[in-house]
Amino acid sequence: MLLLLQEAMAGHQYYNVSRLKGRKQARSCNLFQGRWVADTSYPLYDSSGCPFIDAEFDCQGYGRPDSQYLKFSWQPDSCSIPRFNGADFLARWRGKKIMFVGDSLSLNMWESLACMIHAAVPNAKTTFTKRNSVTFV
């Protein structure tokens, strides 16, 4: 999800691959074909320092002993994805809203995005409100 948001803001267009059956893809980049590659510059944030992550989604804080799974990034076969830049992301999305709708996986993606932005601008002023199953930052 984050990759698609970031690429959309960079001006790239991607298409629903399932709707392109038998047709040539309009762009040479297919985000869905690729592999996970080791990347020592990851993770993009420390879960213990993020105020937005729920305890049950903090694998390290919850006691997971290994951390190698945090050191991978997705690399599409036909293009490269720019590294996430939280300050740039905020500037491009200024005045806009993003809504994550779904289950715990969507919640996890929202928390990861909030944590990556927080890591990029840790002293930014934020308001965090959680009501029932709805959270606002």
Secondary structure, 3 states (H helix, E strand, C coil): CHHHHHHHHCCCCCCCHHHHCCCCCCCCCCCCCEEEEECCCCCCCCHHHCCCCCHHHCCCCCCCCCCHHHCEEEEECCCCCCCCCHHHHHHHCCCCCCCCCCCHHHHHHHHHHHHHHHHHCCCCCCCCEEECCEEEC
